[in-house]
Amino acid sequence: MEYKVLITVFSAVFIAELGDKTQLATMLFAADRDVSKWTVFIGASLALIVASGIGVLAGSAISHYVSEKQLSYVAGIGFIAIGLWTLVKA
């Protein structure tokens, strides 16, 4: 296992998810006193695992047609566009 990659991916995803709407939705589900916190935790964890799996499969498939450098540019432009859109809407 490549521990450097593992730590990098974990850190990036962990930081990106903090305060994200997914985390807020999970907090709202957990705030319900009638719901098991373990059920919320397991459901949210499984959802993140499945979403991450889709990301890995999509990235693997796309890498056969697009170079890593081109994909980095597209992702960067996408993040900048989302940031600008967020600023305009604020």
N, C-alpha and C positions, 0 to 999 in steps of 0.2 A: 504494500500500500504506500502511496506517495503522501506522506504526512504533511509536507509543505502545501500541496494542493488541497488536501483535506482541511487544513486550518484556514487557508485562504478562502475557500468556498464557504466554509462554516461562518467565518467572520463577515464576509460580504452579505450572505443571505440573512444572517442574524441581525446585522445593523439595518439592512433594508426593511426587514419585517417589523422592527421596533416602531410603534406608533402608527403602523400601517392600518388601513381599514379592516384587514383580516384580523389583526390583533384586537382592534376595538370591537368587532363583531363577536369574537370569542369571549371577550370580557363581558359583553352584554348577556350572552348565553349563560356564562358562569355566575352572573349576578342573580339569576333566578334561583330563589331558595329551594324550589321544588325539583330542581334538576341536579343529578349527580355530577359533581365536579370531574370525576373520572370519566364519565361519559362525554363531557364537553372536551376534556383533554384528549381522549382517544379519537373522537371525531375530528377535531381540529388537526391533530397530528397526522391522521390518515389522509385528510384532504391535502395537507402540505406535501406529504410523501407522493401522492398521486400527481399533483401539479408539478412537482419537481421531476418526477419520472417522465411526464409529457415534455418538459423542457429539455431533459437529457436526450430523449428520442428525437425531438425536433432538431436540436442542435447537431446531433450525430448525422441525421439525414441531410440537413442543409450543408454540412461541411463537405459533402461529396460534390456539391455544385458551386459553392462559394468559398473563397479562401478565407482563412481566419482574419487576415488583415481587412478584407472587404467587409466581413461581418462585424468587426470591431467598429469600423467607420459608420456602418448603418446603425448599429446599436447606439453609438455615441450621438449621432444626429438625432435619433429617436428620443434619447433622453433629453437632449437640448430642446427639442421641439416641445416635449411634454413640459419641461421647466418654463419655457417661454409662454406656453398656453396657460399654465397655472398662474404665472405672473400677470398676464393680461386679464384673466378672469378675476383676480383678487381685488 
